[in-house]
């Protein structure tokens, strides 16, 4: 059994520290030490008492009190923890979060099978202060995709990470000049493939971590924003031109004109990024063609999309629709799956002619031919709905009822042919 050191820094009141500690001590993987790092200037007497009591009742717990932390921010505390860790695999844990009982075992097993992986996160569930579920986040799992998506934002939940201690120390550890977003800064350095090879970071698609946050906590603070901006600019400056940049011009043109094939063009550029790594041309092409707006404009778009979702689901319910397939496996469908609780219909599958056989988070994407006749399908794309509508024509002809999300559609879709009715196909998932 691979031994693991778990670093759990404690700052402030830490009202959820006791369940956080228990979630580590209840791991099915028993070969670990839990190193609780008390920032001596900050934890409350209650938090200190909880930590000491845990050490008293379980010999796997070590409490280290940083009476005069070097600077006092999270980076310095974590670097201190890396120096104190006894084992080569180091897992992170936050004082208000929860780990699934199989988390450490699953991550250690993966890293044993993939010795080239230096850092490994997991999918996670966002929960509120009382432990109620807010949403499930399944980040990119493929190292190639992670490498270029890190240039646009963080793809990991810090508390869910398992790291190879020697690799982190060789990279210089956490940057102690970063008061916030120190994890993102470190990931971008670890993700740079040596000698032009593949990125050495991954995520497990299984939800093994519960991240406690408030429902409205989505906007970074000033310090975090400043660090992320500085890191992004640094990483962008390192980009070169890829061998296939010029070959992507036709794909970018199709996305810009919004004509037929635009959705396939966007996927073509993403595949180039996954396979060859980020380059100036490919990354900018992706941004120009697909990156959503941010700030107040994006907030207005989000509100309008939610309103439209409720309007469409009400219409479907009026027509007696209780379950739907989603056609499209892009960001719009990721958004739909994250907001499934907003609609009364059950989402029974995801289909996409260009991405069949791949996974969208935990969902196995199927071919539109797998949609049974008589099933209801909701088109799920903001940029390519017209293209999907045209592609659905032969399936409408065989009796699949196709609904538009944005486009006008006054009546219930006509069932042309129901002779091929079949049982619903179950969507696979981990």
C-alpha positions in Angstrom: 0.0 0.0 0.0 1.5 3.3 -1.2 2.1 5.6 1.8 0.6 9.1 1.5 1.0 12.4 3.4 -2.1 14.5 3.7 -1.6 18.3 4.2 -4.4 20.0 5.9 -3.7 23.7 6.7 -5.9 25.5 9.3 -6.6 29.2 9.3 -9.2 31.2 11.3 -12.3 29.7 12.9 -12.4 26.6 10.6 -16.0 25.6 11.8 -16.0 22.5 9.7 -12.6 21.2 10.7 -13.8 18.2 12.7 -15.8 16.6 9.8 -13.0 17.4 7.4 -10.5 15.5 9.6 -13.0 12.6 10.0 -13.4 12.3 6.3 -9.6 11.7 6.0 -9.4 9.3 8.9 -12.3 7.3 7.4 -10.4 6.6 4.2 -10.4 3.0 2.9 -6.7 3.5 2.1 -5.1 3.2 5.5 -1.5 3.9 4.7 -1.3 7.6 5.3 -0.3 10.4 7.8 -2.5 13.4 8.3 -0.4 16.5 8.9 -2.5 19.3 10.3 -0.7 22.6 9.8 -1.8 25.3 12.3 -0.9 28.8 11.3 -0.1 29.9 14.8 -1.1 33.5 14.2 -4.6 32.7 12.9 -6.4 29.5 14.1 -9.0 29.9 16.8 -8.5 28.2 20.2 -11.4 25.9 19.2 -9.7 24.9 15.9 -6.5 24.2 17.7 -8.3 22.0 20.2 -10.1 20.0 17.5 -6.7 19.3 15.8 -5.0 18.3 19.1 -7.9 16.0 20.0 -7.7 14.3 16.6 -3.9 13.7 17.2 -4.6 12.3 20.7 -7.1 9.7 19.5 -5.4 8.7 16.2 -1.7 8.1 15.8 -1.8 8.8 12.1 -2.4 12.5 12.9 0.5 14.9 13.4 -0.1 18.5 14.4 2.5 21.1 13.4 2.1 24.6 14.9 3.7 27.3 12.8 4.1 29.8 15.6 5.8 32.3 13.3 4.9 31.4 9.8 7.2 32.8 7.1 4.8 35.4 5.7 1.7 33.6 6.9 0.0 33.0 3.6 -1.1 29.6 2.3 2.0 29.2 0.1 4.4 29.4 3.0 2.3 27.0 5.1 2.1 24.4 2.3 5.8 24.6 1.6 6.4 24.0 5.3 4.1 21.0 5.0 6.0 19.6 2.0 9.2 19.8 4.0 7.6 17.9 6.9 5.9 15.3 4.8 7.3 11.8 5.2 6.0 10.3 2.0 6.5 10.7 -1.7 2.8 11.1 -2.5 1.2 14.2 -0.9 -2.5 14.9 -0.9 -4.2 18.2 -0.2 -7.2 18.7 2.0 -9.0 21.9 3.0 -10.3 22.5 6.5 -13.9 23.0 5.5 -14.2 20.3 2.8 -14.9 16.6 2.7 -13.2 13.7 1.0 -15.0 10.6 -0.3 -13.8 7.5 1.7 -12.2 6.0 -1.5 -10.5 9.2 -2.6 -6.9 8.5 -1.5 -7.0 4.9 -2.6 -8.3 5.8 -6.1 -5.8 8.5 -6.6 -2.8 6.5 -5.3 -3.8 3.5 -7.5 -4.0 5.8 -10.6 -0.6 7.3 -9.9 0.9 3.9 -9.4 -0.4 2.9 -12.8 0.8 6.2 -14.4 4.2 7.1 -12.9 4.5 10.0 -15.4 1.6 11.8 -13.8 2.9 14.5 -11.3 -0.4 15.8 -10.1 -3.9 14.4 -10.0 -7.2 16.0 -9.1 -10.8 14.7 -9.1 -14.3 15.7 -10.1 -16.0 17.4 -7.2 -19.3 18.4 -5.8 -19.9 22.0 -4.7 -21.8 22.1 -1.4 -23.2 25.0 0.7 -22.4 25.8 4.4 -24.9 23.1 5.6 -23.6 20.4 3.2 -26.4 20.8 0.6 -25.4 20.1 -3.0 -25.0 23.1 -5.3 -23.5 21.5 -8.4 -21.2 18.8 -9.6 -18.1 19.8 -11.5 -16.3 17.4 -13.8 -13.1 19.1 -15.0 -11.1 18.1 -18.1 -9.4 14.7 -17.4 -7.1 14.3 -20.5 -3.6 15.7 -19.9 -3.5 17.2 -23.4 -6.7 19.1 -22.9 -5.7 20.2 -19.4 -2.5 21.7 -20.7 -4.2 24.3 -23.0 -7.3 24.8 -20.8 -4.9 25.8 -17.9 -3.9 28.8 -20.1 -7.5 30.0 -19.8 -8.3 29.2 -16.2 -7.9 26.7 -13.3 -8.9 23.2 -14.1 -8.4 21.7 -10.6 -9.9 21.9 -7.2 -6.9 22.5 -5.0 -8.1 20.5 -2.0 -8.7 17.4 -4.3 -5.1 17.2 -5.5 -2.5 14.4 -5.0 1.1 15.5 -5.9 4.4 13.8 -6.3 6.4 15.6 -3.6 9.8 15.4 -5.4 8.3 16.9 -8.5 6.7 19.8 -6.7 9.9 20.6 -4.8 12.0 20.3 -8.0 9.6 22.9 -9.6 10.3 25.3 -6.7 7.2 24.5 -4.6 4.5 27.1 -4.1 5.4 30.7 -5.0 5.4 32.4 -1.6 4.9 35.8 -3.3 1.3 34.7 -4.2 -1.2 35.6 -1.5 -3.9 34.0 -3.5 -4.2 31.6 -6.5 -0.9 30.0 -5.5 -2.3 26.6 -6.7 -3.0 27.9 -10.2 0.5 29.4 -10.4 2.0 26.1 -9.5 -0.2 24.0 -11.9 0.9 26.1 -14.8 4.6 25.3 -14.0 4.0 21.6 -13.5 1.9 21.4 -16.7 4.8 22.5 -18.9 5.8 19.2 -20.6 9.6 18.7 -20.5 11.2 18.3 -23.9 7.9 19.0 -25.7 6.2 15.9 -24.3 2.7 15.6 -23.0 1.4 17.4 -19.9 1.9 15.4 -16.7 -1.4 16.4 -14.9 -4.8 14.7 -14.9 -8.1 14.6 -13.2 -10.2 11.5 -12.2 -13.8 11.9 -13.6 -15.2 10.3 -10.4 -16.6 12.7 -7.8 -14.3 12.1 -4.8 -14.3 15.5 -3.1 -16.9 17.9 -1.7 -15.9 21.5 -1.9 -17.7 23.8 0.5 -18.7 27.2 -0.8 -21.5 29.7 -0.8 -24.0 29.7 -3.6 -23.0 33.1 -4.9 -19.2 32.7 -4.5 -18.2 32.7 -8.2 -16.2 35.9 -8.6 -12.5 35.9 -7.6 -11.3 38.7 -5.4 -8.8 41.3 -6.5 -5.7 39.5 -5.2 -6.7 36.3 -6.9 -7.5 38.1 -10.1 -4.2 39.8 -10.1 -2.2 36.6 -9.6 -4.2 34.7 -12.3 -3.7 37.6 -14.8 0.0 37.7 -14.2 0.3 33.9 -14.6 -1.8 33.9 -17.8 0.3 36.6 -19.4 3.5 34.8 -18.4 2.3 31.5 -19.9 1.0 33.1 -23.1 4.4 34.7 -23.6 5.9 31.3 -23.7 3.7 30.0 -26.5 5.2 29.4 -29.9 3.6 28.8 -33.3 2.4 25.2 -34.0 3.2 23.3 -37.1 -0.5 23.1 -38.0 -1.5 26.7 -37.2 -1.8 27.6 -40.9 -3.9 24.5 -41.5 -6.5 25.7 -39.0 -7.4 28.7 -41.1 -10.3 27.0 -43.0 -11.7 25.7 -39.7 -11.5 29.2 -38.1 -13.2 30.7 -41.2 -16.1 28.3 -40.8 -16.5 29.2 -37.2 -16.4 33.0 -37.9 -18.9 32.8 -40.7 -21.3 30.6 -38.7 -22.0 28.4 -41.7 -22.4 24.7 -42.0 -19.6 22.8 -40.4 -18.9 25.4 -37.8 -19.4 23.0 -34.9 -17.1 20.5 -36.5 -14.5 23.2 -37.1 -14.6 24.1 -33.4 -14.0 20.4 -32.5 -11.2 20.3 -35.1 -9.3 23.1 -33.4 -9.8 21.5 -29.9 -8.4 18.2 -31.2 -5.4 20.0 -32.6 -4.9 21.6 -29.2 -5.3 18.3 -27.4 -2.9 16.4 -29.7 -0.1 19.0 -30.3 -0.4 21.3 -27.3 -1.2 25.0 -27.2 0.2 27.3 -29.9 -0.5 30.9 -30.6 -2.7 30.2 -33.6 -4.7 27.3 -32.2 -5.4 28.9 -28.8 -6.4 32.2 -30.3 -8.6 30.4 -32.9 -10.3 28.6 -30.1 -10.9 31.8 -28.1 -12.2 33.8 -31.1 -14.6 31.0 -32.1 -15.9 29.6 -28.8 -14.8 31.5 -25.7 -17.9 33.0 -24.0 -18.2 36.6 -22.9 -17.4 37.6 -19.3 -18.5 40.2 -16.9 -21.9 41.9 -16.8 -22.7 40.9 -20.4 -22.1 37.2 -19.6 -24.2 37.6 -16.4 -27.1 38.9 -18.6 -26.7 36.1 -21.0 -26.7 33.5 -18.2 -29.9 35.0 -16.8 -31.6 34.9 -20.2 -30.5 31.3 -20.8 -31.9 30.2 -17.5 -35.2 32.0 -18.3 -35.3 30.3 -21.7 -34.6 26.9 -20.1 -37.6 27.2 -17.7 -39.7 28.4 -20.6 -38.8 25.5 -22.8 -39.2 22.9 -20.0 -42.6 24.3 -19.2 -43.6 23.9 -22.9 -42.3 20.3 -22.9 -44.2 19.5 -19.7 -47.4 21.0 -21.3 -46.9 18.5 -24.2 -46.5 15.6 -21.7 -42.7 15.2 -22.2 -41.1 13.7 -19.1 -37.7 12.7 -20.4 -35.3 14.1 -23.1 -32.1 13.4 -24.8 -29.7 16.3 -25.4 -28.2 16.6 -28.9 -24.8 18.3 -28.7 -21.8 17.6 -26.5 -20.3 21.0 -26.0 -20.3 23.7 -23.3 -24.1 24.3 -23.7 -24.8 20.7 -22.8 -22.3 20.9 -19.8 -24.4 23.9 -18.7 -27.6 21.9 -19.2 -26.4 19.0 -17.2 -25.3 21.3 -14.4 -28.8 22.8 -14.3 -30.8 19.6 -14.6 -32.5 20.3 -11.3 -34.1 23.4 -12.9 -36.3 21.3 -15.2 -38.9 18.6 -14.5 -37.8 16.4 -17.4 -35.2 13.7 -16.9 -32.1 13.9 -19.1 -31.7 10.3 -20.3 -28.8 10.6 -22.7 -26.5 12.8 -24.7 -26.0 12.3 -28.4 -23.5 14.0 -30.8 -22.6 12.8 -34.3 -19.1 14.2 -34.0 -18.3 13.1 -30.4 -19.9 9.8 -30.1 -17.9 7.4 -28.0 -16.3 10.1 -25.9 -17.2 11.3 -22.5 -18.8 14.6 -21.4 -18.0 14.5 -17.7 -19.5 11.3 -16.4 -21.7 10.8 -19.4 -20.9 8.6 -22.3 -21.8 10.4 -25.5 -23.8 8.3 -28.0 -24.5 8.5 -31.7 -27.8 10.1 -32.7 -28.6 6.7 -34.3 -28.9 5.3 -30.8 -31.8 7.6 -30.0 -34.9 5.4 -30.1 -37.8 6.4 -32.4 -40.5 8.2 -30.4 -38.0 9.7 -28.0 -37.9 13.5 -27.4 -34.7 15.3 -28.2 -33.7 18.8 -27.2 -31.1 20.5 -29.3 -28.3 21.9 -27.0 -26.1 24.4 -28.6 -26.2 28.2 -28.7 -24.0 28.7 -31.7 -24.9 25.7 -33.9 -28.6 25.0 -33.3 -29.5 25.5 -37.0 -26.7 23.1 -38.0 -28.0 20.5 -35.5 -31.6 21.0 -36.7 -30.5 20.2 -40.3 -28.5 17.2 -39.1 -31.6 15.9 -37.2 -33.7 15.7 -40.4 -33.2 11.9 -41.0 -33.9 11.2 -37.4 -37.1 13.2 -37.4 -38.1 11.2 -40.4 -37.7 8.0 -38.5 -39.9 9.2 -35.6 -37.6 11.1 -33.2 -39.3 14.2 -31.8 -36.8 17.1 -32.0 -37.3 20.3 -30.0 -35.4 23.5 -30.5 -34.0 25.4 -27.5 -33.7 28.8 -29.0 -35.4 28.7 -32.4 -39.1 29.3 -33.0 -41.2 26.1 -32.8 -44.9 26.6 -32.2 -46.2 23.0 -32.4 -45.3 19.6 -31.1 -43.0 17.9 -33.5 -44.8 15.5 -35.8 -44.0 11.8 -35.5 -43.4 10.7 -39.1 -42.6 7.1 -38.5 -42.9 5.1 -35.2 -42.3 1.6 -36.7 -38.8 1.5 -35.1 -39.8 2.2 -31.5 -37.3 0.9 -29.0 -36.6 0.9 -25.4 -34.6 4.0 -24.1 -30.9 3.5 -24.2 -29.2 3.9 -20.9 -26.3 6.4 -20.8 -23.1 4.9 -19.3 -21.1 6.6 -16.6 -18.6 6.0 -13.9 
